[in-house]
Amino acid sequence: MNIEEPIGKYFKLKHLIWSNIAKNKNINNLENLMEICIDPIVDEYPDLIVNSGYRCKALNTNIGGSSTSQHCYGQAIDIKVPNLSSAELYNFIYYKIKGWDQLIWEYPENGDRSWIH
């Protein structure tokens, strides 16, 4: 990710993901998602691929996401692992990872094109 990427005319991505208040109060919106849910999965499956993380409402609408999607709040991530079925990944998360509040096996009928939310 290029945090120097311009976003609009006047700011860069780094300006939008940084907050002095968050730093001073030790708050990180994505930290819980990553540390509690994703890091333990990557410990087991280091080849994990993130298909989708945070989405603004416009992107979420454009791709047909739910109007109440947790992606719009930085509370969801869609993942898969190469050469691992989504069923195996789902079961690993269900039985081994604690702390998630929503676990969805997306489009299991699509085989290799399915993912875990």
C-alpha positions in Angstrom: 0.0 0.0 0.0 1.3 3.4 -0.9 0.4 5.7 2.0 1.7 8.6 -0.1 -1.1 8.0 -2.7 -3.1 11.2 -3.2 -6.7 11.1 -2.1 -8.5 14.0 -3.5 -6.6 17.3 -4.3 -5.2 18.1 -1.0 -4.5 15.0 1.1 -2.7 11.7 0.9 -3.8 8.3 2.2 -1.5 8.7 5.2 -3.5 11.7 6.4 -6.7 9.7 6.5 -5.4 6.7 8.4 -3.6 8.7 11.1 -5.2 10.2 14.2 -3.5 12.0 17.0 -6.4 11.2 19.3 -6.3 7.5 18.4 -2.6 7.5 19.0 -2.8 9.3 22.3 -5.7 7.1 23.5 -4.1 3.9 22.1 -7.1 3.3 19.9 -6.8 1.4 16.6 -10.0 0.6 14.8 -8.6 -2.3 12.8 -6.3 -3.7 15.6 -8.9 -5.9 17.2 -9.9 -7.4 13.9 -6.4 -8.1 12.9 -4.9 -9.2 16.3 -7.9 -11.2 17.5 -9.1 -12.8 14.3 -6.6 -12.6 11.4 -3.2 -12.9 13.1 -4.0 -16.3 14.6 -5.2 -17.5 11.2 -2.0 -16.3 9.5 0.0 -18.0 12.2 -1.5 -21.3 10.8 -1.8 -20.3 7.2 0.9 -17.7 6.2 -0.3 -17.6 2.6 -3.7 -16.1 3.6 -5.1 -13.7 1.0 -7.3 -10.7 1.9 -10.0 -10.3 -0.8 -11.7 -7.4 0.8 -11.3 -5.4 4.0 -12.7 -1.9 4.8 -15.1 -0.6 2.1 -16.6 2.9 1.9 -20.4 2.9 1.3 -20.0 3.7 -2.4 -17.7 0.8 -3.1 -19.9 -1.5 -1.0 -23.0 -0.5 -2.9 -21.1 -0.8 -6.2 -20.2 -4.4 -5.6 -23.7 -5.3 -4.3 -22.7 -5.6 -0.6 -25.2 -5.5 2.2 -26.4 -2.1 3.3 -25.5 -3.1 6.9 -22.1 -4.6 5.9 -19.5 -4.7 8.7 -16.9 -4.0 5.9 -18.1 -0.3 6.0 -17.1 -0.1 9.6 -13.7 -1.8 9.4 -15.2 -4.8 11.3 -15.0 -7.4 8.5 -12.5 -9.0 6.2 -13.0 -11.5 3.4 -10.2 -14.1 3.2 -9.1 -17.3 1.5 -6.0 -19.4 1.5 -4.5 -20.9 -1.7 -4.7 -24.6 -1.9 -7.0 -24.8 1.1 -10.7 -25.3 0.7 -12.9 -22.6 2.1 -14.6 -25.4 4.1 -11.3 -26.3 5.8 -10.6 -22.6 6.5 -14.1 -22.1 7.9 -13.8 -25.1 10.2 -10.4 -24.0 11.4 -11.7 -20.6 12.3 -14.9 -21.9 13.8 -13.1 -24.4 16.1 -9.8 -22.7 16.7 -10.2 -18.9 16.7 -12.1 -17.1 19.4 -13.3 -13.5 19.3 -15.2 -13.2 16.1 -18.9 -12.2 16.1 -19.8 -13.2 12.6 -18.4 -16.0 10.5 -19.8 -16.6 7.1 -18.9 -19.2 4.4 -19.6 -17.1 1.3 -20.9 -19.0 -1.8 -19.8 -22.5 -0.8 -21.4 -23.8 -4.0 -18.7 -21.9 -6.0 -15.9 -24.2 -4.8 -12.5 -22.5 -5.3 -14.2 -19.2 -5.9 -15.8 -19.1 -2.4 -14.3 -17.3 0.6 -14.7 -16.7 4.3 -16.1 -13.5 5.8 
